[in-house]
Amino acid sequence: MAYAWRSILLIYGYIEFMSKKYKADKKAIRALKEKAKLKQTYFKDHHEGFSYRNYQRAEAGEKLSKDVLIAIAKFYDQYFKTN
């Protein structure tokens, strides 16, 4: 299954053009976390290419850089492939 593209599309749910920051789709990110059966604190102990604080911001639906959102999407893609 193509989880990466699905994850990226869900996370990018709302994009503001003319800005270098993208609003995270908090419902999609929470749904991915629940599907993976993870708790937010997982990201506090595991460094997955983004900080724990940035993950919290993404789950809160705040604006983040494209790189952070892609790193979160890649994490879930890899997680679903291996688990």
CORKA-V365201 format. One record per pair of residues at least 4 apart in sequence whose ideal C-beta (glycine too) atoms are under 6 Angstrom apart, sorted by the first residue. I is the first residue (numbers start at 0). J is the second residue. If there is no record, write none. Layout:
# CORKA-V365201
{{I,J} {I,J}}
This chain:
# CORKA-V365201
{{2,6} {2,76} {2,79} {3,72} {3,76} {6,72} {6,75} {6,76} {7,11} {7,72} {9,24} {9,27} {10,23} {10,24} {10,27} {10,68} {10,72} {12,24} {12,27} {13,22} {14,21} {20,62} {21,65} {21,68} {22,62} {23,57} {23,60} {23,63} {25,58} {25,60} {28,57} {28,58} {31,75} {32,37} {35,78} {37,41} {41,45} {42,51} {42,54} {43,51} {47,74} {48,70} {49,53} {49,67} {49,70} {53,67} {56,61} {56,63} {57,63} {57,71} {63,67} {63,68} {78,82}}
